[in-house]
Amino acid sequence: MPRTIPIVPRAGGPAAADDAQEAALLELAIAAFGNRERALRWLRRPRRDFGGLAPLEMLDTPAGARQVAALLRGLAAARGEDEA
């Protein structure tokens, strides 16, 4: 089942680490795309870069999460350079 960005984070339990990872990824996506709506749209849409998986689906493995985060960091850095 694909992951979703929670509206209200759960406290404690094993899912808390997943929530923290998703929250950090959302912050990176907002930095890359400028607002929450565009960031969520990108995170949920299947991408060719990820073999047709949505970026949120990539969080199922540590390597996939690193791959998504690296791409978002690059996009955020490019956005920051464009605004400077």
PDB file of N, CA, C and O in Angstrom:
ATOM      1  N   MET A   1       0.833  -1.178   0.000  1.00  0.00           N
ATOM      2  CA  MET A   1       0.000   0.000   0.000  1.00  0.00           C
ATOM      3  C   MET A   1       0.880   1.245   0.000  1.00  0.00           C
ATOM      4  O   MET A   1       1.806   1.327   0.807  1.00  0.00           O
ATOM      5  N   PRO A   2       0.627   2.209  -0.870  1.00  0.00           N
ATOM      6  CA  PRO A   2       1.458   3.404  -0.929  1.00  0.00           C
ATOM      7  C   PRO A   2       1.348   4.222   0.351  1.00  0.00           C
ATOM      8  O   PRO A   2       0.312   4.243   1.016  1.00  0.00           O
ATOM      9  N   ARG A   3       2.428   4.879   0.667  1.00  0.00           N
ATOM     10  CA  ARG A   3       2.443   5.738   1.844  1.00  0.00           C
ATOM     11  C   ARG A   3       1.710   7.034   1.551  1.00  0.00           C
ATOM     12  O   ARG A   3       1.562   7.439   0.398  1.00  0.00           O
ATOM     13  N   THR A   4       1.264   7.662   2.597  1.00  0.00           N
ATOM     14  CA  THR A   4       0.628   8.968   2.458  1.00  0.00           C
ATOM     15  C   THR A   4       1.264   9.919   3.455  1.00  0.00           C
ATOM     16  O   THR A   4       1.826   9.482   4.459  1.00  0.00           O
ATOM     17  N   ILE A   5       1.183  11.191   3.191  1.00  0.00           N
ATOM     18  CA  ILE A   5       1.668  12.184   4.146  1.00  0.00           C
ATOM     19  C   ILE A   5       0.556  12.389   5.169  1.00  0.00           C
ATOM     20  O   ILE A   5      -0.549  12.793   4.807  1.00  0.00           O
ATOM     21  N   PRO A   6       0.837  12.114   6.452  1.00  0.00           N
ATOM     22  CA  PRO A   6      -0.217  12.264   7.447  1.00  0.00           C
ATOM     23  C   PRO A   6      -0.547  13.733   7.691  1.00  0.00           C
ATOM     24  O   PRO A   6       0.328  14.597   7.629  1.00  0.00           O
ATOM     25  N   ILE A   7      -1.808  14.002   7.964  1.00  0.00           N
ATOM     26  CA  ILE A   7      -2.212  15.364   8.307  1.00  0.00           C
ATOM     27  C   ILE A   7      -1.811  15.661   9.743  1.00  0.00           C
ATOM     28  O   ILE A   7      -1.290  16.737  10.036  1.00  0.00           O
ATOM     29  N   VAL A   8      -2.053  14.711  10.636  1.00  0.00           N
ATOM     30  CA  VAL A   8      -1.649  14.846  12.033  1.00  0.00           C
ATOM     31  C   VAL A   8      -0.701  13.701  12.340  1.00  0.00           C
ATOM     32  O   VAL A   8      -1.108  12.540  12.288  1.00  0.00           O
ATOM     33  N   PRO A   9       0.575  14.002  12.664  1.00  0.00           N
ATOM     34  CA  PRO A   9       1.525  12.923  12.934  1.00  0.00           C
ATOM     35  C   PRO A   9       1.108  12.093  14.140  1.00  0.00           C
ATOM     36  O   PRO A   9       0.587  12.617  15.125  1.00  0.00           O
ATOM     37  N   ARG A  10       1.345  10.794  14.045  1.00  0.00           N
ATOM     38  CA  ARG A  10       1.073   9.903  15.169  1.00  0.00           C
ATOM     39  C   ARG A  10       2.209  10.034  16.174  1.00  0.00           C
ATOM     40  O   ARG A  10       3.354  10.275  15.791  1.00  0.00           O
ATOM     41  N   ALA A  11       1.904   9.878  17.443  1.00  0.00           N
ATOM     42  CA  ALA A  11       2.923   9.975  18.485  1.00  0.00           C
ATOM     43  C   ALA A  11       3.350   8.578  18.912  1.00  0.00           C
ATOM     44  O   ALA A  11       2.512   7.710  19.154  1.00  0.00           O
ATOM     45  N   GLY A  12       4.657   8.369  19.001  1.00  0.00           N
ATOM     46  CA  GLY A  12       5.201   7.105  19.486  1.00  0.00           C
ATOM     47  C   GLY A  12       4.950   5.943  18.551  1.00  0.00           C
ATOM     48  O   GLY A  12       4.357   6.109  17.485  1.00  0.00           O
ATOM     49  N   GLY A  13       5.401   4.767  18.950  1.00  0.00           N
ATOM     50  CA  GLY A  13       5.171   3.561  18.166  1.00  0.00           C
ATOM     51  C   GLY A  13       6.100   3.461  16.969  1.00  0.00           C
ATOM     52  O   GLY A  13       6.808   4.414  16.643  1.00  0.00           O
ATOM     53  N   PRO A  14       6.098   2.304  16.313  1.00  0.00           N
ATOM     54  CA  PRO A  14       7.011   2.084  15.193  1.00  0.00           C
ATOM     55  C   PRO A  14       6.709   2.969  13.985  1.00  0.00           C
ATOM     56  O   PRO A  14       7.602   3.231  13.179  1.00  0.00           O
ATOM     57  N   ALA A  15       5.492   3.423  13.850  1.00  0.00           N
ATOM     58  CA  ALA A  15       5.147   4.264  12.702  1.00  0.00           C
ATOM     59  C   ALA A  15       5.694   5.680  12.849  1.00  0.00           C
ATOM     60  O   ALA A  15       5.755   6.416  11.864  1.00  0.00           O
ATOM     61  N   ALA A  16       6.093   6.076  14.055  1.00  0.00           N
ATOM     62  CA  ALA A  16       6.595   7.433  14.279  1.00  0.00           C
ATOM     63  C   ALA A  16       7.844   7.712  13.446  1.00  0.00           C
ATOM     64  O   ALA A  16       8.009   8.816  12.928  1.00  0.00           O
ATOM     65  N   ALA A  17       8.719   6.723  13.315  1.00  0.00           N
ATOM     66  CA  ALA A  17       9.922   6.913  12.501  1.00  0.00           C
ATOM     67  C   ALA A  17       9.548   7.123  11.042  1.00  0.00           C
ATOM     68  O   ALA A  17      10.145   7.959  10.363  1.00  0.00           O
ATOM     69  N   ASP A  18       8.560   6.368  10.550  1.00  0.00           N
ATOM     70  CA  ASP A  18       8.086   6.556   9.182  1.00  0.00           C
ATOM     71  C   ASP A  18       7.501   7.949   9.000  1.00  0.00           C
ATOM     72  O   ASP A  18       7.743   8.602   7.986  1.00  0.00           O
ATOM     73  N   ASP A  19       6.730   8.402   9.987  1.00  0.00           N
ATOM     74  CA  ASP A  19       6.136   9.728   9.920  1.00  0.00           C
ATOM     75  C   ASP A  19       7.213  10.803   9.879  1.00  0.00           C
ATOM     76  O   ASP A  19       7.104  11.769   9.123  1.00  0.00           O
ATOM     77  N   ALA A  20       8.250  10.638  10.690  1.00  0.00           N
ATOM     78  CA  ALA A  20       9.338  11.614  10.716  1.00  0.00           C
ATOM     79  C   ALA A  20      10.053  11.648   9.370  1.00  0.00           C
ATOM     80  O   ALA A  20      10.413  12.721   8.884  1.00  0.00           O
ATOM     81  N   GLN A  21      10.258  10.490   8.771  1.00  0.00           N
ATOM     82  CA  GLN A  21      10.907  10.419   7.465  1.00  0.00           C
ATOM     83  C   GLN A  21      10.036  11.090   6.405  1.00  0.00           C
ATOM     84  O   GLN A  21      10.543  11.833   5.564  1.00  0.00           O
ATOM     85  N   GLU A  22       8.743  10.836   6.442  1.00  0.00           N
ATOM     86  CA  GLU A  22       7.826  11.450   5.476  1.00  0.00           C
ATOM     87  C   GLU A  22       7.766  12.959   5.677  1.00  0.00           C
ATOM     88  O   GLU A  22       7.703  13.708   4.702  1.00  0.00           O
ATOM     89  N   ALA A  23       7.784  13.419   6.935  1.00  0.00           N
ATOM     90  CA  ALA A  23       7.754  14.849   7.211  1.00  0.00           C
ATOM     91  C   ALA A  23       9.017  15.522   6.686  1.00  0.00           C
ATOM     92  O   ALA A  23       8.950  16.606   6.106  1.00  0.00           O
ATOM     93  N   ALA A  24      10.170  14.883   6.888  1.00  0.00           N
ATOM     94  CA  ALA A  24      11.423  15.443   6.387  1.00  0.00           C
ATOM     95  C   ALA A  24      11.414  15.486   4.864  1.00  0.00           C
ATOM     96  O   ALA A  24      11.884  16.452   4.262  1.00  0.00           O
ATOM     97  N   LEU A  25      10.889  14.456   4.254  1.00  0.00           N
ATOM     98  CA  LEU A  25      10.808  14.415   2.799  1.00  0.00           C
ATOM     99  C   LEU A  25       9.865  15.495   2.286  1.00  0.00           C
ATOM    100  O   LEU A  25      10.143  16.130   1.268  1.00  0.00           O
ATOM    101  N   LEU A  26       8.759  15.708   2.979  1.00  0.00           N
ATOM    102  CA  LEU A  26       7.825  16.763   2.584  1.00  0.00           C
ATOM    103  C   LEU A  26       8.499  18.128   2.671  1.00  0.00           C
ATOM    104  O   LEU A  26       8.307  18.964   1.788  1.00  0.00           O
ATOM    105  N   GLU A  27       9.282  18.367   3.714  1.00  0.00           N
ATOM    106  CA  GLU A  27       9.987  19.648   3.834  1.00  0.00           C
ATOM    107  C   GLU A  27      10.961  19.846   2.677  1.00  0.00           C
ATOM    108  O   GLU A  27      11.068  20.947   2.138  1.00  0.00           O
ATOM    109  N   LEU A  28      11.665  18.794   2.293  1.00  0.00           N
ATOM    110  CA  LEU A  28      12.563  18.870   1.132  1.00  0.00           C
ATOM    111  C   LEU A  28      11.775  19.177  -0.140  1.00  0.00           C
ATOM    112  O   LEU A  28      12.196  19.992  -0.960  1.00  0.00           O
ATOM    113  N   ALA A  29      10.630  18.518  -0.295  1.00  0.00           N
ATOM    114  CA  ALA A  29       9.812  18.729  -1.492  1.00  0.00           C
ATOM    115  C   ALA A  29       9.262  20.152  -1.542  1.00  0.00           C
ATOM    116  O   ALA A  29       9.184  20.750  -2.615  1.00  0.00           O
ATOM    117  N   ILE A  30       8.883  20.689  -0.400  1.00  0.00           N
ATOM    118  CA  ILE A  30       8.404  22.077  -0.367  1.00  0.00           C
ATOM    119  C   ILE A  30       9.532  23.026  -0.757  1.00  0.00           C
ATOM    120  O   ILE A  30       9.313  23.987  -1.495  1.00  0.00           O
ATOM    121  N   ALA A  31      10.732  22.756  -0.263  1.00  0.00           N
ATOM    122  CA  ALA A  31      11.884  23.585  -0.640  1.00  0.00           C
ATOM    123  C   ALA A  31      12.150  23.496  -2.142  1.00  0.00           C
ATOM    124  O   ALA A  31      12.546  24.478  -2.770  1.00  0.00           O
ATOM    125  N   ALA A  32      11.929  22.318  -2.708  1.00  0.00           N
ATOM    126  CA  ALA A  32      12.189  22.111  -4.136  1.00  0.00           C
ATOM    127  C   ALA A  32      11.102  22.711  -5.021  1.00  0.00           C
ATOM    128  O   ALA A  32      11.394  23.201  -6.112  1.00  0.00           O
ATOM    129  N   PHE A  33       9.845  22.676  -4.562  1.00  0.00           N
ATOM    130  CA  PHE A  33       8.729  23.075  -5.432  1.00  0.00           C
ATOM    131  C   PHE A  33       8.017  24.354  -4.998  1.00  0.00           C
ATOM    132  O   PHE A  33       7.132  24.840  -5.703  1.00  0.00           O
ATOM    133  N   GLY A  34       8.395  24.898  -3.851  1.00  0.00           N
ATOM    134  CA  GLY A  34       7.885  26.198  -3.464  1.00  0.00           C
ATOM    135  C   GLY A  34       6.644  26.228  -2.606  1.00  0.00           C
ATOM    136  O   GLY A  34       6.424  27.209  -1.895  1.00  0.00           O
ATOM    137  N   ASN A  35       5.817  25.190  -2.643  1.00  0.00           N
ATOM    138  CA  ASN A  35       4.644  25.165  -1.763  1.00  0.00           C
ATOM    139  C   ASN A  35       4.198  23.728  -1.522  1.00  0.00           C
ATOM    140  O   ASN A  35       4.585  22.805  -2.238  1.00  0.00           O
ATOM    141  N   ARG A  36       3.377  23.570  -0.496  1.00  0.00           N
ATOM    142  CA  ARG A  36       2.947  22.231  -0.053  1.00  0.00           C
ATOM    143  C   ARG A  36       2.133  21.514  -1.124  1.00  0.00           C
ATOM    144  O   ARG A  36       2.330  20.320  -1.350  1.00  0.00           O
ATOM    145  N   GLU A  37       1.227  22.220  -1.781  1.00  0.00           N
ATOM    146  CA  GLU A  37       0.373  21.586  -2.787  1.00  0.00           C
ATOM    147  C   GLU A  37       1.191  20.984  -3.930  1.00  0.00           C
ATOM    148  O   GLU A  37       0.984  19.830  -4.304  1.00  0.00           O
ATOM    149  N   ARG A  38       2.109  21.759  -4.476  1.00  0.00           N
ATOM    150  CA  ARG A  38       2.951  21.246  -5.570  1.00  0.00           C
ATOM    151  C   ARG A  38       3.852  20.115  -5.088  1.00  0.00           C
ATOM    152  O   ARG A  38       4.090  19.147  -5.811  1.00  0.00           O
ATOM    153  N   ALA A  39       4.351  20.247  -3.855  1.00  0.00           N
ATOM    154  CA  ALA A  39       5.215  19.208  -3.295  1.00  0.00           C
ATOM    155  C   ALA A  39       4.457  17.886  -3.147  1.00  0.00           C
ATOM    156  O   ALA A  39       4.962  16.831  -3.530  1.00  0.00           O
ATOM    157  N   LEU A  40       3.245  17.947  -2.591  1.00  0.00           N
ATOM    158  CA  LEU A  40       2.454  16.725  -2.412  1.00  0.00           C
ATOM    159  C   LEU A  40       2.094  16.096  -3.751  1.00  0.00           C
ATOM    160  O   LEU A  40       2.114  14.873  -3.893  1.00  0.00           O
ATOM    161  N   ARG A  41       1.770  16.921  -4.720  1.00  0.00           N
ATOM    162  CA  ARG A  41       1.439  16.404  -6.060  1.00  0.00           C
ATOM    163  C   ARG A  41       2.646  15.630  -6.623  1.00  0.00           C
ATOM    164  O   ARG A  41       2.487  14.536  -7.164  1.00  0.00           O
ATOM    165  N   TRP A  42       3.843  16.201  -6.491  1.00  0.00           N
ATOM    166  CA  TRP A  42       5.049  15.546  -7.004  1.00  0.00           C
ATOM    167  C   TRP A  42       5.316  14.238  -6.247  1.00  0.00           C
ATOM    168  O   TRP A  42       5.669  13.229  -6.859  1.00  0.00           O
ATOM    169  N   LEU A  43       5.150  14.253  -4.938  1.00  0.00           N
ATOM    170  CA  LEU A  43       5.422  13.072  -4.126  1.00  0.00           C
ATOM    171  C   LEU A  43       4.478  11.914  -4.430  1.00  0.00           C
ATOM    172  O   LEU A  43       4.856  10.750  -4.294  1.00  0.00           O
ATOM    173  N   ARG A  44       3.263  12.227  -4.838  1.00  0.00           N
ATOM    174  CA  ARG A  44       2.261  11.184  -5.075  1.00  0.00           C
ATOM    175  C   ARG A  44       2.213  10.677  -6.508  1.00  0.00           C
ATOM    176  O   ARG A  44       1.663   9.606  -6.761  1.00  0.00           O
ATOM    177  N   ARG A  45       2.773  11.417  -7.441  1.00  0.00           N
ATOM    178  CA  ARG A  45       2.678  11.067  -8.868  1.00  0.00           C
ATOM    179  C   ARG A  45       3.803  10.106  -9.268  1.00  0.00           C
ATOM    180  O   ARG A  45       4.962  10.346  -8.928  1.00  0.00           O
ATOM    181  N   PRO A  46       3.483   9.033  -9.978  1.00  0.00           N
ATOM    182  CA  PRO A  46       4.529   8.109 -10.461  1.00  0.00           C
ATOM    183  C   PRO A  46       5.542   8.859 -11.327  1.00  0.00           C
ATOM    184  O   PRO A  46       5.180   9.731 -12.117  1.00  0.00           O
ATOM    185  N   ARG A  47       6.819   8.501 -11.162  1.00  0.00           N
ATOM    186  CA  ARG A  47       7.912   9.173 -11.856  1.00  0.00           C
ATOM    187  C   ARG A  47       8.719   8.170 -12.680  1.00  0.00           C
ATOM    188  O   ARG A  47       8.995   7.060 -12.224  1.00  0.00           O
ATOM    189  N   ARG A  48       9.086   8.559 -13.871  1.00  0.00           N
ATOM    190  CA  ARG A  48       9.966   7.709 -14.684  1.00  0.00           C
ATOM    191  C   ARG A  48      11.307   7.503 -13.998  1.00  0.00           C
ATOM    192  O   ARG A  48      11.905   6.431 -14.084  1.00  0.00           O
ATOM    193  N   ASP A  49      11.776   8.555 -13.310  1.00  0.00           N
ATOM    194  CA  ASP A  49      13.058   8.477 -12.601  1.00  0.00           C
ATOM    195  C   ASP A  49      13.107   7.309 -11.615  1.00  0.00           C
ATOM    196  O   ASP A  49      14.178   6.789 -11.304  1.00  0.00           O
ATOM    197  N   PHE A  50      11.940   6.908 -11.135  1.00  0.00           N
ATOM    198  CA  PHE A  50      11.850   5.858 -10.131  1.00  0.00           C
ATOM    199  C   PHE A  50      11.162   4.611 -10.673  1.00  0.00           C
ATOM    200  O   PHE A  50      10.510   3.884  -9.924  1.00  0.00           O
ATOM    201  N   GLY A  51      11.303   4.368 -11.949  1.00  0.00           N
ATOM    202  CA  GLY A  51      10.748   3.161 -12.554  1.00  0.00           C
ATOM    203  C   GLY A  51       9.231   3.102 -12.523  1.00  0.00           C
ATOM    204  O   GLY A  51       8.652   2.018 -12.455  1.00  0.00           O
ATOM    205  N   GLY A  52       8.584   4.261 -12.572  1.00  0.00           N
ATOM    206  CA  GLY A  52       7.130   4.305 -12.561  1.00  0.00           C
ATOM    207  C   GLY A  52       6.505   4.333 -11.179  1.00  0.00           C
ATOM    208  O   GLY A  52       5.280   4.345 -11.055  1.00  0.00           O
ATOM    209  N   LEU A  53       7.325   4.344 -10.140  1.00  0.00           N
ATOM    210  CA  LEU A  53       6.804   4.439  -8.774  1.00  0.00           C
ATOM    211  C   LEU A  53       6.678   5.897  -8.364  1.00  0.00           C
ATOM    212  O   LEU A  53       7.425   6.750  -8.844  1.00  0.00           O
ATOM    213  N   ALA A  54       5.739   6.180  -7.483  1.00  0.00           N
ATOM    214  CA  ALA A  54       5.642   7.511  -6.888  1.00  0.00           C
ATOM    215  C   ALA A  54       6.763   7.648  -5.862  1.00  0.00           C
ATOM    216  O   ALA A  54       7.148   6.660  -5.236  1.00  0.00           O
ATOM    217  N   PRO A  55       7.289   8.857  -5.681  1.00  0.00           N
ATOM    218  CA  PRO A  55       8.351   9.035  -4.681  1.00  0.00           C
ATOM    219  C   PRO A  55       7.973   8.499  -3.305  1.00  0.00           C
ATOM    220  O   PRO A  55       8.828   7.932  -2.624  1.00  0.00           O
ATOM    221  N   LEU A  56       6.725   8.657  -2.872  1.00  0.00           N
ATOM    222  CA  LEU A  56       6.329   8.115  -1.575  1.00  0.00           C
ATOM    223  C   LEU A  56       6.459   6.603  -1.515  1.00  0.00           C
ATOM    224  O   LEU A  56       6.760   6.051  -0.457  1.00  0.00           O
ATOM    225  N   GLU A  57       6.236   5.923  -2.638  1.00  0.00           N
ATOM    226  CA  GLU A  57       6.392   4.469  -2.676  1.00  0.00           C
ATOM    227  C   GLU A  57       7.857   4.070  -2.527  1.00  0.00           C
ATOM    228  O   GLU A  57       8.163   2.968  -2.070  1.00  0.00           O
ATOM    229  N   MET A  58       8.749   4.957  -2.908  1.00  0.00           N
ATOM    230  CA  MET A  58      10.179   4.671  -2.803  1.00  0.00           C
ATOM    231  C   MET A  58      10.641   4.613  -1.347  1.00  0.00           C
ATOM    232  O   MET A  58      11.719   4.089  -1.066  1.00  0.00           O
ATOM    233  N   LEU A  59       9.847   5.139  -0.425  1.00  0.00           N
ATOM    234  CA  LEU A  59      10.230   5.142   0.983  1.00  0.00           C
ATOM    235  C   LEU A  59      10.190   3.760   1.614  1.00  0.00           C
ATOM    236  O   LEU A  59      10.599   3.594   2.763  1.00  0.00           O
ATOM    237  N   ASP A  60       9.708   2.776   0.885  1.00  0.00           N
ATOM    238  CA  ASP A  60       9.636   1.422   1.427  1.00  0.00           C
ATOM    239  C   ASP A  60      11.012   0.800   1.642  1.00  0.00           C
ATOM    240  O   ASP A  60      11.141  -0.180   2.375  1.00  0.00           O
ATOM    241  N   THR A  61      12.038   1.358   1.010  1.00  0.00           N
ATOM    242  CA  THR A  61      13.398   0.861   1.214  1.00  0.00           C
ATOM    243  C   THR A  61      14.309   2.036   1.567  1.00  0.00           C
ATOM    244  O   THR A  61      14.087   3.154   1.101  1.00  0.00           O
ATOM    245  N   PRO A  62      15.333   1.788   2.387  1.00  0.00           N
ATOM    246  CA  PRO A  62      16.267   2.870   2.717  1.00  0.00           C
ATOM    247  C   PRO A  62      16.952   3.444   1.473  1.00  0.00           C
ATOM    248  O   PRO A  62      17.150   4.655   1.375  1.00  0.00           O
ATOM    249  N   ALA A  63      17.310   2.583   0.534  1.00  0.00           N
ATOM    250  CA  ALA A  63      17.966   3.063  -0.688  1.00  0.00           C
ATOM    251  C   ALA A  63      17.027   3.942  -1.502  1.00  0.00           C
ATOM    252  O   ALA A  63      17.450   4.958  -2.053  1.00  0.00           O
ATOM    253  N   GLY A  64      15.769   3.563  -1.582  1.00  0.00           N
ATOM    254  CA  GLY A  64      14.791   4.360  -2.309  1.00  0.00           C
ATOM    255  C   GLY A  64      14.577   5.714  -1.654  1.00  0.00           C
ATOM    256  O   GLY A  64      14.476   6.732  -2.339  1.00  0.00           O
ATOM    257  N   ALA A  65      14.508   5.727  -0.329  1.00  0.00           N
ATOM    258  CA  ALA A  65      14.335   6.990   0.401  1.00  0.00           C
ATOM    259  C   ALA A  65      15.523   7.913   0.165  1.00  0.00           C
ATOM    260  O   ALA A  65      15.352   9.119  -0.013  1.00  0.00           O
ATOM    261  N   ARG A  66      16.730   7.345   0.164  1.00  0.00           N
ATOM    262  CA  ARG A  66      17.930   8.157  -0.104  1.00  0.00           C
ATOM    263  C   ARG A  66      17.908   8.718  -1.518  1.00  0.00           C
ATOM    264  O   ARG A  66      18.311   9.859  -1.744  1.00  0.00           O
ATOM    265  N   GLN A  67      17.443   7.926  -2.457  1.00  0.00           N
ATOM    266  CA  GLN A  67      17.378   8.354  -3.855  1.00  0.00           C
ATOM    267  C   GLN A  67      16.409   9.539  -4.014  1.00  0.00           C
ATOM    268  O   GLN A  67      16.724  10.516  -4.693  1.00  0.00           O
ATOM    269  N   VAL A  68      15.255   9.444  -3.396  1.00  0.00           N
ATOM    270  CA  VAL A  68      14.265  10.532  -3.467  1.00  0.00           C
ATOM    271  C   VAL A  68      14.823  11.777  -2.786  1.00  0.00           C
ATOM    272  O   VAL A  68      14.734  12.874  -3.337  1.00  0.00           O
ATOM    273  N   ALA A  69      15.394  11.619  -1.601  1.00  0.00           N
ATOM    274  CA  ALA A  69      15.939  12.760  -0.869  1.00  0.00           C
ATOM    275  C   ALA A  69      17.051  13.437  -1.661  1.00  0.00           C
ATOM    276  O   ALA A  69      17.121  14.665  -1.703  1.00  0.00           O
ATOM    277  N   ALA A  70      17.917  12.652  -2.287  1.00  0.00           N
ATOM    278  CA  ALA A  70      19.008  13.235  -3.075  1.00  0.00           C
ATOM    279  C   ALA A  70      18.465  14.048  -4.248  1.00  0.00           C
ATOM    280  O   ALA A  70      18.954  15.143  -4.526  1.00  0.00           O
ATOM    281  N   LEU A  71      17.465  13.519  -4.928  1.00  0.00           N
ATOM    282  CA  LEU A  71      16.871  14.250  -6.049  1.00  0.00           C
ATOM    283  C   LEU A  71      16.238  15.548  -5.561  1.00  0.00           C
ATOM    284  O   LEU A  71      16.415  16.596  -6.181  1.00  0.00           O
ATOM    285  N   LEU A  72      15.506  15.484  -4.457  1.00  0.00           N
ATOM    286  CA  LEU A  72      14.865  16.682  -3.926  1.00  0.00           C
ATOM    287  C   LEU A  72      15.888  17.718  -3.456  1.00  0.00           C
ATOM    288  O   LEU A  72      15.686  18.918  -3.645  1.00  0.00           O
ATOM    289  N   ARG A  73      16.982  17.262  -2.844  1.00  0.00           N
ATOM    290  CA  ARG A  73      18.032  18.211  -2.433  1.00  0.00           C
ATOM    291  C   ARG A  73      18.603  18.935  -3.644  1.00  0.00           C
ATOM    292  O   ARG A  73      18.839  20.142  -3.599  1.00  0.00           O
ATOM    293  N   GLY A  74      18.822  18.201  -4.719  1.00  0.00           N
ATOM    294  CA  GLY A  74      19.325  18.815  -5.945  1.00  0.00           C
ATOM    295  C   GLY A  74      18.348  19.824  -6.518  1.00  0.00           C
ATOM    296  O   GLY A  74      18.743  20.912  -6.936  1.00  0.00           O
ATOM    297  N   LEU A  75      17.067  19.464  -6.537  1.00  0.00           N
ATOM    298  CA  LEU A  75      16.049  20.383  -7.045  1.00  0.00           C
ATOM    299  C   LEU A  75      15.937  21.624  -6.163  1.00  0.00           C
ATOM    300  O   LEU A  75      15.786  22.735  -6.671  1.00  0.00           O
ATOM    301  N   ALA A  76      16.010  21.440  -4.837  1.00  0.00           N
ATOM    302  CA  ALA A  76      15.925  22.574  -3.916  1.00  0.00           C
ATOM    303  C   ALA A  76      17.134  23.488  -4.083  1.00  0.00           C
ATOM    304  O   ALA A  76      17.004  24.711  -4.049  1.00  0.00           O
ATOM    305  N   ALA A  77      18.311  22.889  -4.264  1.00  0.00           N
ATOM    306  CA  ALA A  77      19.517  23.698  -4.463  1.00  0.00           C
ATOM    307  C   ALA A  77      19.424  24.495  -5.756  1.00  0.00           C
ATOM    308  O   ALA A  77      19.797  25.667  -5.794  1.00  0.00           O
ATOM    309  N   ALA A  78      18.936  23.870  -6.801  1.00  0.00           N
ATOM    310  CA  ALA A  78      18.781  24.569  -8.081  1.00  0.00           C
ATOM    311  C   ALA A  78      17.765  25.703  -7.943  1.00  0.00           C
ATOM    312  O   ALA A  78      17.957  26.784  -8.499  1.00  0.00           O
ATOM    313  N   ARG A  79      16.710  25.458  -7.219  1.00  0.00           N
ATOM    314  CA  ARG A  79      15.694  26.502  -6.992  1.00  0.00           C
ATOM    315  C   ARG A  79      16.302  27.671  -6.226  1.00  0.00           C
ATOM    316  O   ARG A  79      16.048  28.832  -6.545  1.00  0.00           O
ATOM    317  N   GLY A  80      17.110  27.352  -5.205  1.00  0.00           N
ATOM    318  CA  GLY A  80      17.765  28.385  -4.411  1.00  0.00           C
ATOM    319  C   GLY A  80      18.732  29.210  -5.238  1.00  0.00           C
ATOM    320  O   GLY A  80      18.837  30.422  -5.047  1.00  0.00           O
ATOM    321  N   GLU A  81      19.436  28.566  -6.153  1.00  0.00           N
ATOM    322  CA  GLU A  81      20.363  29.284  -7.031  1.00  0.00           C
ATOM    323  C   GLU A  81      19.617  30.188  -7.993  1.00  0.00           C
ATOM    324  O   GLU A  81      20.085  31.281  -8.311  1.00  0.00           O
ATOM    325  N   ASP A  82      18.454  29.736  -8.460  1.00  0.00           N
ATOM    326  CA  ASP A  82      17.652  30.535  -9.378  1.00  0.00           C
ATOM    327  C   ASP A  82      17.103  31.783  -8.701  1.00  0.00           C
ATOM    328  O   ASP A  82      16.954  32.831  -9.329  1.00  0.00           O
ATOM    329  N   GLU A  83      16.799  31.654  -7.388  1.00  0.00           N
ATOM    330  CA  GLU A  83      16.224  32.781  -6.661  1.00  0.00           C
ATOM    331  C   GLU A  83      17.279  33.761  -6.206  1.00  0.00           C
ATOM    332  O   GLU A  83      16.959  34.915  -5.922  1.00  0.00           O
ATOM    333  N   ALA A  84      18.529  33.337  -6.129  1.00  0.00           N
ATOM    334  CA  ALA A  84      19.626  34.191  -5.622  1.00  0.00           C
ATOM    335  C   ALA A  84      20.024  35.261  -6.624  1.00  0.00           C
ATOM    336  O   ALA A  84      20.925  36.055  -6.353  1.00  0.00           O
TER     337      ALA A  84
END
